C-alpha cells in the first residue's frame, strides 16, 4: 500500500500516512498539507537561495542514501544494474535507496525473471525507534554492537550515524553469498556514516 509523507505547514512537522490511492483521493484534510514531492520542491528552492548542503528525500541535512555505495560496489554484488533510486516503491519507501540488476538471474530454483537487488535504508530520527523494533536475526560478530543478520530476507540491521539505525538488504537469487554481500556493503555504509 502506498505511503504518503505530509508536511504540516503551520508547525513544519512531517508525518506519514499509509493509505490506498482511492483513500488519498477522497481525503479532505481540514488543514493545509503538502505531500513530500511538494516539500522536495520547497527544499530545492531553499537550496538555490542559500541553504547549502546536500538535500535528499529526507529533507534538508539528510544524506543522499544512494551516494553511500559506489557503482563499482553495487556491480560487485549484483552485476550490471540500474542507478539507485529513492522512491515510495522501495521496501522502506523514501528512507532507502534500491539498486536493481539489469539482467534476470538464471539460478536453479529462482523464479523466472528474478532480478537481484540491493537496498540500503538509513532511518531518520522519527523512524529509528520503529526500525529498531523490526530488526531480527542472528548477532553479527566483529561488527557494530547489536548488529543482526536475518538470513531469511538477507537483511543486516545495525546502529549507524550516531543515533540512527540502518539496514542493508541483499535480495539475491543465490543464497550462497547473500550474507557475505550484506556484510561487506553494511560495513561500507557504516564507515561512511561515521
Phi, psi and omega in degrees: 000138182296148175251139179238129175260137179235152175241117177284116189296325185293312183254358178063027177268136178265138174219162185237139174234140175252119182204162177289164178298320179297318178297320180296319180293328180278340185299132178234085182298145180277344174239166183279133179230156172240141175285166183299326180295323176292324178297320179298321177298318177298317178296318180298317178296318178298321178299318181296329182263011168123013175293314181079164179083169182280147177237135177228189182299339181279349180112185183297140179086349179280142178283144176289110184298329181286347179269000183285336178232146182272165176304315182295323179293318178292317180299323177295336181269316186232003180083197180305139188209165173282159175297156180295147179224141175248108183208167183297334180287349177293159181304320180249029174055226183284359178276354187224167174235136181236135173246132182239135178299150180267351179240134178293143180277143177243069180254134181305129179092349179272149180295149177300138179079020180286128176245120177298154179209154173238135176227133179238126176242135171238106186282135179289170186303322182290332184259352181301314179302318177299314182299319179300325179289334181281337185296132177210163178132193182264146179301144179255115180283150175072018180230199180300137179304131179087001179295141182230138175245125178257103182294336180295326184242358180068032183253131174245114183260139181198156175286142182208165173046050179078262185254015180268176178224142185229163171213140171243127180246123175256102181262087184241146180294322179267126179278354186304316184243012185302310181295320179298317179297311181300317181296312181299314182290323178297320178296320178295314180299311181301316179297324181281342180265358179296000000 
